[in-house]
Amino acid sequence: MVQKKSKAKDSQDKEFLTLLDVAKYLGVNIDTIYSYINSGGKPLPSMRLSRKKILVEKKDLDKWMDEKKETDKLVRMSSGDRKTMYDNMQKYGGSFVVALSECFLRADSNNFAKLCVTFSEYVTKYLYQGEKK
């Protein structure tokens, strides 16, 4: 008797996934996948092959998920960490970073999250800047 692989396992073994495969893999609705692809901050990398065919490379999806986890941690940082980041940006940053720090300082929680997603490299760098010896 020949056994068939389960569809869930198939999507984990593929190098490229359809959007439906990605939705099943992540356990979300396909509309959520479209919003991830079209997001302004760190969109989910994808390739449009035709008008109706969009693929996501599995390794890009895994990398995007790892980055999303890290960014989610940054968004939920404590007020003390926010103050440390602001102080380090003011002390060690160039003119752009100093101006950006003012945006972080004045942002409401929703816009702070958007700033963290868009400028996650700066957040990580200046959050831990003072710890370098």
N, CA, C and O atoms as a MOPAC input file, in Angstrom:
PM7 MOZYME 1SCF
protein

 N      0.84300 1    -1.17200 1     0.00000 1
 C      0.00000 1     0.00000 1     0.00000 1
 C      0.89500 1     1.24500 1     0.00000 1
 O      1.85700 1     1.30900 1     0.76600 1
 N      0.59500 1     2.21500 1    -0.83400 1
 C      1.35300 1     3.45200 1    -0.94500 1
 C      0.73500 1     4.49200 1    -0.02600 1
 O     -0.47300 1     4.72700 1    -0.06400 1
 N      1.57300 1     5.11800 1     0.80500 1
 C      1.06900 1     6.15000 1     1.69400 1
 C      1.31000 1     7.51200 1     1.06800 1
 O      2.36100 1     7.76900 1     0.48100 1
 N      0.31600 1     8.37700 1     1.20700 1
 C      0.44900 1     9.73900 1     0.71500 1
 C      0.95700 1    10.62900 1     1.83000 1
 O      0.61700 1    10.44400 1     2.99800 1
 N      1.78300 1    11.60600 1     1.44800 1
 C      2.21500 1    12.60200 1     2.42200 1
 C      1.03900 1    13.50300 1     2.75900 1
 O      0.17600 1    13.75500 1     1.91800 1
 N      1.01300 1    13.97900 1     3.97700 1
 C     -0.03800 1    14.92600 1     4.34100 1
 C      0.25600 1    16.26800 1     3.67800 1
 O      1.41400 1    16.58700 1     3.40700 1
 N     -0.78400 1    17.05100 1     3.41900 1
 C     -0.59800 1    18.34900 1     2.77600 1
 C      0.19700 1    19.29300 1     3.65100 1
 O      0.97700 1    20.09500 1     3.13700 1
 N      0.02100 1    19.21800 1     4.97000 1
 C      0.76600 1    20.09000 1     5.88200 1
 C      2.26600 1    19.83100 1     5.75100 1
 O      3.06000 1    20.77200 1     5.74000 1
 N      2.64900 1    18.57600 1     5.65400 1
 C      4.06700 1    18.23900 1     5.51400 1
 C      4.58500 1    18.69100 1     4.15500 1
 O      5.72200 1    19.14700 1     4.04000 1
 N      3.73700 1    18.56400 1     3.11000 1
 C      4.14800 1    18.99400 1     1.78600 1
 C      4.56900 1    20.46400 1     1.78000 1
 O      5.59800 1    20.80300 1     1.19600 1
 N      3.79900 1    21.33200 1     2.41200 1
 C      4.11000 1    22.75600 1     2.39000 1
 C      5.39500 1    23.04800 1     3.15100 1
 O      6.07600 1    24.02600 1     2.84200 1
 N      5.74600 1    22.22900 1     4.13500 1
 C      6.98300 1    22.44300 1     4.87800 1
 C      8.19700 1    22.00100 1     4.06300 1
 O      9.29800 1    22.50500 1     4.28700 1
 N      8.02100 1    21.07600 1     3.12900 1
 C      9.12700 1    20.55900 1     2.32700 1
 C      9.36600 1    21.36500 1     1.04900 1
 O     10.42200 1    21.22400 1     0.43300 1
 N      8.42400 1    22.19900 1     0.63900 1
 C      8.55000 1    22.96300 1    -0.59500 1
 C      9.53300 1    24.11400 1    -0.43100 1
 O      9.67200 1    24.69200 1     0.64700 1
 N     10.21200 1    24.42900 1    -1.53100 1
 C     11.11300 1    25.57900 1    -1.53500 1
 C     10.33400 1    26.87900 1    -1.73500 1
 O     10.67700 1    27.91500 1    -1.16500 1
 N      9.26900 1    26.80700 1    -2.56200 1
 C      8.40000 1    27.95400 1    -2.80900 1
 C      6.98600 1    27.59700 1    -2.39800 1
 O      6.52000 1    26.48300 1    -2.64100 1
 N      6.29700 1    28.55700 1    -1.76700 1
 C      4.93900 1    28.32100 1    -1.28400 1
 C      3.96800 1    29.28500 1    -1.96000 1
 O      4.29600 1    30.44500 1    -2.21400 1
 N      2.78000 1    28.78800 1    -2.24300 1
 C      1.71600 1    29.67800 1    -2.69300 1
 C      1.22000 1    30.44600 1    -1.47300 1
 O      1.55300 1    30.10200 1    -0.33900 1
 N      0.43000 1    31.47900 1    -1.70600 1
 C     -0.09600 1    32.25100 1    -0.57600 1
 C     -1.01900 1    31.39800 1     0.29400 1
 O     -1.07400 1    31.58300 1     1.51000 1
 N     -1.73500 1    30.47500 1    -0.32000 1
 C     -2.58900 1    29.56200 1     0.45000 1
 C     -1.72700 1    28.65100 1     1.33000 1
 O     -2.07000 1    28.39400 1     2.48400 1
 N     -0.61400 1    28.16900 1     0.78500 1
 C      0.32800 1    27.36500 1     1.58300 1
 C      0.86800 1    28.17100 1     2.76500 1
 O      0.96200 1    27.66300 1     3.88300 1
 N      1.22000 1    29.43000 1     2.50700 1
 C      1.75200 1    30.29300 1     3.57100 1
 C      0.69500 1    30.49700 1     4.65600 1
 O      0.99800 1    30.43200 1     5.84700 1
 N     -0.54300 1    30.74300 1     4.23500 1
 C     -1.63100 1    30.94400 1     5.20200 1
 C     -1.82800 1    29.70000 1     6.06700 1
 O     -2.00400 1    29.80400 1     7.28000 1
 N     -1.79800 1    28.53500 1     5.44300 1
 C     -1.94400 1    27.28700 1     6.20600 1
 C     -0.76000 1    27.07500 1     7.13400 1
 O     -0.93200 1    26.66800 1     8.28300 1
 N      0.43100 1    27.34800 1     6.64400 1
 C      1.65900 1    27.16600 1     7.41400 1
 C      1.65300 1    28.04400 1     8.67100 1
 O      2.07600 1    27.61300 1     9.74300 1
 N      1.16200 1    29.29000 1     8.52000 1
 C      1.14100 1    30.22400 1     9.64700 1
 C     -0.15000 1    30.14100 1    10.46100 1
 O     -0.23200 1    30.67900 1    11.56500 1
 N     -1.15500 1    29.46300 1     9.90600 1
 C     -2.42500 1    29.33500 1    10.61500 1
 C     -3.23600 1    30.61300 1    10.62300 1
 O     -3.91000 1    30.92500 1    11.60500 1
 N     -3.16700 1    31.35900 1     9.51500 1
 C     -3.92500 1    32.61000 1     9.40900 1
 C     -4.72800 1    32.61800 1     8.11200 1
 O     -4.55600 1    31.75400 1     7.25200 1
 N     -5.59400 1    33.59300 1     7.98900 1
 C     -6.41600 1    33.77300 1     6.79500 1
 C     -5.54900 1    34.31000 1     5.65500 1
 O     -4.57400 1    35.02000 1     5.90000 1
 N     -5.89300 1    33.97800 1     4.42700 1
 C     -5.10300 1    34.43100 1     3.27000 1
 C     -5.11000 1    35.95800 1     3.15000 1
 O     -4.15100 1    36.53900 1     2.64000 1
 N     -6.18100 1    36.61600 1     3.61500 1
 C     -6.20900 1    38.08400 1     3.59600 1
 C     -5.10800 1    38.66100 1     4.48500 1
 O     -4.55800 1    39.72400 1     4.19500 1
 N     -4.79600 1    37.95700 1     5.55800 1
 C     -3.70600 1    38.37800 1     6.43900 1
 C     -2.37600 1    38.30900 1     5.70400 1
 O     -1.52100 1    39.17700 1     5.87800 1
 N     -2.20100 1    37.27900 1     4.88300 1
 C     -0.96200 1    37.14100 1     4.10500 1
 C     -0.83200 1    38.30300 1     3.12500 1
 O      0.25400 1    38.86400 1     2.96900 1
 N     -1.93800 1    38.67200 1     2.45900 1
 C     -1.90200 1    39.82700 1     1.55900 1
 C     -1.49900 1    41.09400 1     2.31800 1
 O     -0.73600 1    41.90900 1     1.79800 1
 N     -2.00200 1    41.26700 1     3.53900 1
 C     -1.64400 1    42.45900 1     4.31500 1
 C     -0.16900 1    42.42100 1     4.71100 1
 O      0.47800 1    43.46800 1     4.75300 1
 N      0.38200 1    41.22500 1     5.00300 1
 C      1.81100 1    41.11200 1     5.30100 1
 C      2.65200 1    41.50100 1     4.08800 1
 O      3.67700 1    42.16700 1     4.23200 1
 N      2.22700 1    41.09300 1     2.90500 1
 C      2.95800 1    41.39500 1     1.67300 1
 C      2.91800 1    42.89400 1     1.36800 1
 O      3.90100 1    43.46400 1     0.89500 1
 N      1.78000 1    43.52100 1     1.64200 1
 C      1.60100 1    44.93100 1     1.30400 1
 C      1.90400 1    45.88700 1     2.45000 1
 O      1.66400 1    47.08800 1     2.32200 1
 N      2.43000 1    45.37900 1     3.57700 1
 C      2.69300 1    46.25000 1     4.71900 1
 C      3.83100 1    47.21300 1     4.40200 1
 O      4.73300 1    46.90200 1     3.62300 1
 N      3.77000 1    48.38300 1     5.01800 1
 C      4.74700 1    49.43300 1     4.73700 1
 C      6.09000 1    49.22000 1     5.40200 1
 O      7.11600 1    49.60700 1     4.84300 1
 N      6.11700 1    48.61300 1     6.58400 1
 C      7.35900 1    48.49800 1     7.34200 1
 C      8.29300 1    47.43700 1     6.79800 1
 O      9.24000 1    47.74700 1     6.07600 1
 N      8.03300 1    46.20500 1     7.13800 1
 C      8.83900 1    45.06300 1     6.69300 1
 C      7.90500 1    44.07400 1     6.00600 1
 O      7.43300 1    43.12800 1     6.63600 1
 N      7.63500 1    44.28300 1     4.71700 1
 C      6.70100 1    43.39100 1     4.03400 1
 C      7.25700 1    41.97800 1     3.85800 1
 O      8.46900 1    41.77200 1     3.79400 1
 N      6.35500 1    41.02600 1     3.78500 1
 C      6.72200 1    39.64100 1     3.51000 1
 C      7.23200 1    39.56400 1     2.07500 1
 O      6.49500 1    39.91200 1     1.15300 1
 N      8.48000 1    39.11700 1     1.85700 1
 C      9.01500 1    39.03300 1     0.49800 1
 C      8.22500 1    38.03200 1    -0.34800 1
 O      7.92400 1    36.92600 1     0.10100 1
 N      7.89900 1    38.42900 1    -1.56000 1
 C      7.13400 1    37.54400 1    -2.44400 1
 C      7.51300 1    37.83400 1    -3.89300 1
 O      8.12600 1    38.85300 1    -4.20900 1
 N      7.12400 1    36.89700 1    -4.76300 1
 C      7.37800 1    37.03700 1    -6.20200 1
 C      6.05400 1    36.88200 1    -6.93700 1
 O      5.35600 1    35.88100 1    -6.77600 1
 N      5.72000 1    37.87300 1    -7.74000 1
 C      4.51700 1    37.78000 1    -8.56000 1
 C      4.91700 1    37.17900 1    -9.91100 1
 O      5.65700 1    37.78900 1   -10.68300 1
 N      4.41500 1    35.97400 1   -10.17800 1
 C      4.73800 1    35.29900 1   -11.43400 1
 C      3.75600 1    35.64700 1   -12.53700 1
 O      4.10500 1    35.66900 1   -13.71700 1
 N      2.53700 1    35.91500 1   -12.14100 1
 C      1.50600 1    36.33000 1   -13.08200 1
 C      0.48800 1    37.15100 1   -12.30200 1
 O      0.66500 1    37.41500 1   -11.11300 1
 N     -0.55400 1    37.54200 1   -12.97100 1
 C     -1.57800 1    38.36700 1   -12.31000 1
 C     -2.15700 1    37.68600 1   -11.07400 1
 O     -2.47900 1    38.35100 1   -10.08900 1
 N     -2.28900 1    36.37300 1   -11.12600 1
 C     -2.92500 1    35.64100 1   -10.03100 1
 C     -1.98200 1    34.72600 1    -9.25600 1
 O     -2.38600 1    34.13500 1    -8.25500 1
 N     -0.75300 1    34.60100 1    -9.69500 1
 C      0.17100 1    33.64900 1    -9.06700 1
 C      1.28000 1    34.39200 1    -8.32800 1
 O      2.12600 1    35.04600 1    -8.93900 1
 N      1.25700 1    34.27700 1    -6.99900 1
 C      2.27900 1    34.87800 1    -6.14700 1
 C      2.91000 1    33.75800 1    -5.32400 1
 O      2.20500 1    32.93200 1    -4.74400 1
 N      4.23200 1    33.73500 1    -5.27800 1
 C      4.95000 1    32.72800 1    -4.49900 1
 C      5.81700 1    33.39100 1    -3.43700 1
 O      6.26800 1    34.52700 1    -3.58800 1
 N      6.03500 1    32.65100 1    -2.36600 1
 C      6.91700 1    33.08600 1    -1.28800 1
 C      7.95800 1    31.99300 1    -1.10400 1
 O      7.61800 1    30.81800 1    -0.96600 1
 N      9.22500 1    32.38300 1    -1.10300 1
 C     10.28400 1    31.40900 1    -0.87800 1
 C     10.30300 1    31.04500 1     0.60400 1
 O     10.25800 1    31.92500 1     1.46400 1
 N     10.37000 1    29.76000 1     0.89800 1
 C     10.28100 1    29.26100 1     2.27800 1
 C     11.35700 1    29.88000 1     3.16000 1
 O     11.07600 1    30.26300 1     4.29500 1
 N     12.57600 1    29.98300 1     2.66000 1
 C     13.65700 1    30.55700 1     3.48000 1
 C     13.40500 1    32.03300 1     3.76400 1
 O     13.76300 1    32.52100 1     4.83500 1
 N     12.79100 1    32.75800 1     2.81600 1
 C     12.44500 1    34.15900 1     3.04800 1
 C     11.34500 1    34.27900 1     4.10800 1
 O     11.36900 1    35.18100 1     4.94500 1
 N     10.38500 1    33.35600 1     4.05800 1
 C      9.31500 1    33.34700 1     5.05300 1
 C      9.88000 1    33.10700 1     6.44800 1
 O      9.51100 1    33.80100 1     7.39500 1
 N     10.77000 1    32.13000 1     6.57800 1
 C     11.36200 1    31.82600 1     7.88200 1
 C     12.18700 1    33.00500 1     8.40700 1
 O     12.12800 1    33.32900 1     9.59300 1
 N     12.95200 1    33.64000 1     7.52200 1
 C     13.75100 1    34.80200 1     7.92100 1
 C     12.83900 1    35.95700 1     8.34100 1
 O     13.09900 1    36.62000 1     9.34500 1
 N     11.77300 1    36.19600 1     7.57700 1
 C     10.81700 1    37.25800 1     7.88300 1
 C     10.16600 1    37.00600 1     9.24100 1
 O      9.97700 1    37.94100 1    10.02000 1
 N      9.82300 1    35.75100 1     9.53000 1
 C      9.21100 1    35.41100 1    10.81600 1
 C     10.18600 1    35.67500 1    11.96900 1
 O      9.78800 1    36.20500 1    13.00700 1
 N     11.45400 1    35.30900 1    11.79200 1
 C     12.45600 1    35.57300 1    12.83000 1
 C     12.59500 1    37.07900 1    13.07800 1
 O     12.66500 1    37.51900 1    14.22500 1
 N     12.63500 1    37.86400 1    11.99700 1
 C     12.73400 1    39.31800 1    12.13200 1
 C     11.48900 1    39.89100 1    12.80200 1
 O     11.58000 1    40.81800 1    13.60700 1
 N     10.33200 1    39.33900 1    12.46600 1
 C      9.06800 1    39.79900 1    13.05600 1
 C      9.05000 1    39.52900 1    14.55900 1
 O      8.60700 1    40.37700 1    15.33300 1
 N      9.52100 1    38.37000 1    14.97200 1
 C      9.59500 1    38.06100 1    16.40600 1
 C     10.48200 1    39.06400 1    17.13100 1
 O     10.12400 1    39.57000 1    18.19500 1
 N     11.64300 1    39.34600 1    16.54400 1
 C     12.57400 1    40.28900 1    17.16700 1
 C     11.96800 1    41.69200 1    17.22500 1
 O     12.08000 1    42.37600 1    18.24200 1
 N     11.33100 1    42.11600 1    16.14400 1
 C     10.70800 1    43.43600 1    16.11200 1
 C      9.57400 1    43.52900 1    17.12600 1
 O      9.40700 1    44.56100 1    17.77400 1
 N      8.79300 1    42.45900 1    17.26800 1
 C      7.71000 1    42.45100 1    18.25100 1
 C      8.25400 1    42.64900 1    19.66100 1
 O      7.61400 1    43.30400 1    20.48300 1
 N      9.42500 1    42.09200 1    19.95100 1
 C     10.05800 1    42.29900 1    21.25900 1
 C     10.42500 1    43.76900 1    21.44400 1
 O     10.22800 1    44.33400 1    22.52000 1
 N     10.96000 1    44.38600 1    20.38700 1
 C     11.35500 1    45.78900 1    20.47200 1
 C     10.15700 1    46.69600 1    20.71100 1
 O     10.23400 1    47.65100 1    21.48400 1
 N      9.04800 1    46.39100 1    20.04100 1
 C      7.84100 1    47.20300 1    20.17800 1
 C      7.33500 1    47.18700 1    21.62100 1
 O      6.78700 1    48.17800 1    22.10200 1
 N      7.52200 1    46.05500 1    22.31100 1
 C      7.01800 1    45.91200 1    23.67900 1
 C      8.07200 1    46.26800 1    24.72900 1
 O      7.95400 1    45.84600 1    25.88000 1
 N      9.08800 1    47.02700 1    24.36300 1
 C     10.14200 1    47.34800 1    25.32000 1
 C      9.60500 1    48.21500 1    26.46200 1
 O      8.62200 1    48.93800 1    26.30600 1
 N     10.25700 1    48.12400 1    27.58200 1
 C      9.83700 1    48.87200 1    28.77500 1
 C     10.11300 1    50.36400 1    28.58600 1
 O     10.87100 1    50.75800 1    27.69900 1
 N      9.49300 1    51.18200 1    29.42300 1
 C      9.72100 1    52.62800 1    29.34500 1
 C     11.18500 1    52.95300 1    29.67700 1
 O     11.74600 1    53.90800 1    29.13800 1
 N     11.80200 1    52.16000 1    30.56100 1
 C     13.21800 1    52.36100 1    30.87200 1
 C     14.10000 1    52.10100 1    29.66500 1
 O     15.05400 1    52.83800 1    29.41600 1
 N     13.77700 1    51.03800 1    28.90300 1
 C     14.53400 1    50.74400 1    27.68100 1
 C     14.30900 1    51.82700 1    26.62700 1
 O     15.23200 1    52.18400 1    25.89500 1
 N     13.08500 1    52.34900 1    26.55200 1
 C     12.81200 1    53.44200 1    25.60700 1
 C     13.67400 1    54.65300 1    25.94600 1
 O     14.23400 1    55.29600 1    25.05900 1
 N     13.77200 1    54.95400 1    27.22600 1
 C     14.58100 1    56.10200 1    27.68400 1
 C     16.05100 1    55.86200 1    27.35500 1
 O     16.73300 1    56.77100 1    26.88100 1
 N     16.54700 1    54.64500 1    27.60100 1
 C     17.93500 1    54.30000 1    27.28000 1
 C     18.19700 1    54.46900 1    25.78900 1
 O     19.21100 1    55.04300 1    25.39300 1
 N     17.28100 1    53.96800 1    24.96300 1
 C     17.43500 1    54.08200 1    23.51100 1
 C     17.47300 1    55.55300 1    23.09900 1
 O     18.33300 1    55.96300 1    22.31900 1
 N     16.54100 1    56.34000 1    23.62500 1
 C     16.48300 1    57.77100 1    23.30600 1
 C     17.79000 1    58.46000 1    23.69800 1
 O     18.37200 1    59.19600 1    22.90000 1
 N     18.24800 1    58.21900 1    24.92500 1
 C     19.49100 1    58.83900 1    25.40300 1
 C     20.67500 1    58.45300 1    24.53100 1
 O     21.49600 1    59.30500 1    24.19000 1
 N     20.77400 1    57.17200 1    24.16500 1
 C     21.88300 1    56.70600 1    23.32200 1
 C     21.80600 1    57.29900 1    21.91900 1
 O     22.83600 1    57.62100 1    21.32700 1
 N     20.60600 1    57.44500 1    21.38800 1
 C     20.45200 1    58.05800 1    20.06400 1
 C     20.89000 1    59.52100 1    20.11300 1
 O     21.54600 1    60.01000 1    19.19300 1
 N     20.52400 1    60.21300 1    21.19000 1
 C     20.91800 1    61.61300 1    21.35200 1
 C     22.44000 1    61.74600 1    21.51600 1
 O     23.05000 1    62.66900 1    20.97600 1
 N     23.03700 1    60.82600 1    22.25700 1
 C     24.45900 1    60.91800 1    22.59400 1
 C     25.36900 1    60.45200 1    21.44700 1
 O     26.37300 1    61.09800 1    21.14500 1
 N     25.01000 1    59.32700 1    20.81300 1
 C     25.90600 1    58.69600 1    19.84100 1
 C     25.48400 1    58.86800 1    18.37700 1
 O     26.26900 1    58.57400 1    17.47500 1
 N     24.27600 1    59.33300 1    18.13400 1
 C     23.76300 1    59.38500 1    16.76600 1
 C     24.16000 1    60.63400 1    16.01300 1
 O     24.52100 1    61.65600 1    16.59800 1
 N     24.08200 1    60.52200 1    14.68900 1
 C     24.27200 1    61.68700 1    13.83100 1
 C     22.98700 1    62.49800 1    13.80000 1
 O     22.05800 1    62.22900 1    14.56200 1
 N     22.93400 1    63.48600 1    12.92400 1
 C     21.77300 1    64.38500 1    12.89400 1
 C     20.47700 1    63.64900 1    12.56500 1
 O     19.43100 1    63.96900 1    13.12900 1
 N     20.52800 1    62.66600 1    11.66000 1
 C     19.32200 1    61.91000 1    11.33100 1
 C     18.83100 1    61.11200 1    12.53700 1
 O     17.63800 1    61.10700 1    12.84100 1
 N     19.74900 1    60.44200 1    13.21600 1
 C     19.38600 1    59.60300 1    14.36400 1
 C     18.85700 1    60.46900 1    15.50900 1
 O     17.91300 1    60.07200 1    16.19300 1
 N     19.44400 1    61.63100 1    15.72400 1
 C     18.95400 1    62.54000 1    16.76200 1
 C     17.52400 1    62.97700 1    16.43500 1
 O     16.66300 1    62.99400 1    17.31500 1
 N     17.27400 1    63.32900 1    15.17800 1
 C     15.91800 1    63.71600 1    14.77100 1
 C     14.95000 1    62.53700 1    14.91300 1
 O     13.80900 1    62.70700 1    15.34200 1
 N     15.41700 1    61.34900 1    14.54800 1
 C     14.58600 1    60.15100 1    14.67200 1
 C     14.24600 1    59.87800 1    16.13700 1
 O     13.13400 1    59.45500 1    16.45200 1
 N     15.20600 1    60.12000 1    17.02900 1
 C     14.95300 1    59.89000 1    18.45500 1
 C     13.81400 1    60.76400 1    18.95100 1
 O     13.03700 1    60.34700 1    19.81000 1
 N     13.71100 1    61.97000 1    18.41800 1
 C     12.60400 1    62.85800 1    18.79800 1
 C     11.27000 1    62.28800 1    18.32900 1
 O     10.25700 1    62.42800 1    19.01500 1
 N     11.26600 1    61.65200 1    17.17600 1
 C     10.04300 1    60.99600 1    16.68600 1
 C      9.64400 1    59.85600 1    17.62500 1
 O      8.47200 1    59.71100 1    17.97500 1
 N     10.62600 1    59.05200 1    18.02800 1
 C     10.34400 1    57.96600 1    18.97300 1
 C      9.78600 1    58.52000 1    20.28300 1
 O      8.84500 1    57.96700 1    20.85400 1
 N     10.37900 1    59.61800 1    20.75000 1
 C      9.97200 1    60.20700 1    22.02600 1
 C      8.52400 1    60.69900 1    21.98600 1
 O      7.78800 1    60.54400 1    22.96100 1
 N      8.12100 1    61.28200 1    20.88100 1
 C      6.79900 1    61.89400 1    20.77100 1
 C      5.70700 1    60.95300 1    20.24900 1
 O      4.52300 1    61.28800 1    20.29700 1
 N      6.10100 1    59.78600 1    19.75500 1
 C      5.13600 1    58.87400 1    19.10800 1
 C      4.19000 1    58.23600 1    20.12300 1
 O      4.59300 1    57.87500 1    21.22900 1
 N      2.91500 1    58.10400 1    19.72000 1
 C      1.98200 1    57.31100 1    20.51700 1
 C      2.33600 1    55.83700 1    20.30600 1
 O      3.21300 1    55.52200 1    19.50200 1
 N      1.66500 1    54.94000 1    21.01600 1
 C      2.04900 1    53.52400 1    20.96900 1
 C      1.94600 1    52.93100 1    19.56400 1
 O      2.78700 1    52.12000 1    19.17500 1
 N      0.92300 1    53.32600 1    18.79700 1
 C      0.75700 1    52.80000 1    17.44300 1
 C      1.89500 1    53.26300 1    16.53600 1
 O      2.46900 1    52.46400 1    15.79600 1
 N      2.22000 1    54.55700 1    16.59500 1
 C      3.29900 1    55.07700 1    15.75700 1
 C      4.67100 1    54.63700 1    16.25800 1
 O      5.59600 1    54.47900 1    15.46200 1
 N      4.81400 1    54.43700 1    17.56600 1
 C      6.06400 1    53.89300 1    18.09500 1
 C      6.31600 1    52.51400 1    17.49600 1
 O      7.44100 1    52.19400 1    17.11200 1
 N      5.26400 1    51.69600 1    17.41900 1
 C      5.38500 1    50.35900 1    16.82400 1
 C      5.80600 1    50.46100 1    15.35700 1
 O      6.66200 1    49.70000 1    14.90300 1
 N      5.21400 1    51.38900 1    14.62000 1
 C      5.57400 1    51.56800 1    13.20700 1
 C      7.02700 1    52.00300 1    13.06400 1
 O      7.74100 1    51.53500 1    12.17700 1
 N      7.45500 1    52.90100 1    13.94000 1
 C      8.85400 1    53.33400 1    13.90600 1
 C      9.79500 1    52.17100 1    14.21100 1
 O     10.83200 1    52.02000 1    13.56500 1
 N      9.43000 1    51.34700 1    15.20100 1
 C     10.26800 1    50.19100 1    15.55000 1
 C     10.39700 1    49.22300 1    14.38700 1
 O     11.47400 1    48.68000 1    14.14300 1
 N      9.29800 1    49.00300 1    13.66700 1
 C      9.33000 1    48.08900 1    12.52500 1
 C     10.19200 1    48.67200 1    11.41700 1
 O     11.03500 1    47.97800 1    10.84700 1
 N      9.98100 1    49.93600 1    11.11600 1
 C     10.68500 1    50.55900 1     9.99800 1
 C     12.16700 1    50.77100 1    10.28700 1
 O     13.00500 1    50.61900 1     9.39900 1
 N     12.48600 1    51.12000 1    11.52500 1
 C     13.87500 1    51.44200 1    11.87800 1
 C     14.43000 1    50.46400 1    12.91400 1
 O     15.13300 1    50.86700 1    13.84000 1
 N     14.10900 1    49.17400 1    12.75300 1
 C     14.51000 1    48.17200 1    13.74600 1
 C     16.02900 1    48.09200 1    13.92200 1
 O     16.50600 1    47.81000 1    15.02200 1
 N     16.79300 1    48.33600 1    12.85300 1
 C     18.25800 1    48.28600 1    12.96400 1
 C     18.75400 1    49.37900 1    13.90300 1
 O     19.64500 1    49.13900 1    14.71700 1
 N     18.18500 1    50.57700 1    13.79500 1
 C     18.56700 1    51.67900 1    14.67800 1
 C     18.14300 1    51.39400 1    16.11800 1
 O     18.89400 1    51.65000 1    17.06000 1
 N     16.94100 1    50.86700 1    16.27500 1
 C     16.44500 1    50.56700 1    17.61800 1
 C     17.39000 1    49.59300 1    18.30400 1
 O     17.81300 1    49.82700 1    19.43700 1
 N     17.72100 1    48.50400 1    17.62600 1
 C     18.61100 1    47.50200 1    18.20300 1
 C     19.98900 1    48.09300 1    18.50000 1
 O     20.54900 1    47.85800 1    19.57000 1
 N     20.52900 1    48.85100 1    17.56100 1
 C     21.86200 1    49.43200 1    17.73600 1
 C     21.91300 1    50.37200 1    18.93500 1
 O     22.82200 1    50.27100 1    19.75900 1
 N     20.95500 1    51.27800 1    19.04100 1
 C     21.02800 1    52.30300 1    20.08100 1
 C     20.43300 1    51.85200 1    21.40900 1
 O     20.70900 1    52.46600 1    22.44000 1
 N     19.64800 1    50.82700 1    21.41100 1
 C     19.15300 1    50.28300 1    22.67200 1
 C     20.30500 1    49.69300 1    23.47200 1
 O     20.35000 1    49.80500 1    24.69700 1
 N     21.24500 1    49.05700 1    22.75400 1
 C     22.36500 1    48.38800 1    23.40800 1
 C     23.68400 1    49.14400 1    23.25400 1
 O     24.73100 1    48.61300 1    23.62300 1
 N     23.66500 1    50.37100 1    22.71800 1
 C     24.87400 1    51.15100 1    22.44300 1
 C     25.72600 1    51.36600 1    23.69500 1
 O     26.94600 1    51.21600 1    23.63600 1
 N     25.12200 1    51.70400 1    24.79800 1
 C     25.84800 1    52.01700 1    26.01200 1
 C     26.50100 1    50.80700 1    26.65600 1
 O     27.37900 1    50.95900 1    27.50500 1
 N     26.07600 1    49.57900 1    26.25700 1
 C     26.61100 1    48.36700 1    26.84800 1
 C     27.96200 1    47.97700 1    26.25000 1
 O     28.65900 1    47.12800 1    26.80500 1
 N     28.34300 1    48.59600 1    25.11000 1
 C     29.62600 1    48.27500 1    24.47800 1
 C     30.75000 1    48.83200 1    25.32400 1
 O     30.66500 1    49.95400 1    25.82500 1
 N     31.78300 1    48.06500 1    25.48000 1
 C     32.93400 1    48.49700 1    26.29400 1
 C     34.13700 1    48.63700 1    25.38800 1
 O     35.22200 1    48.99000 1    25.85200 1

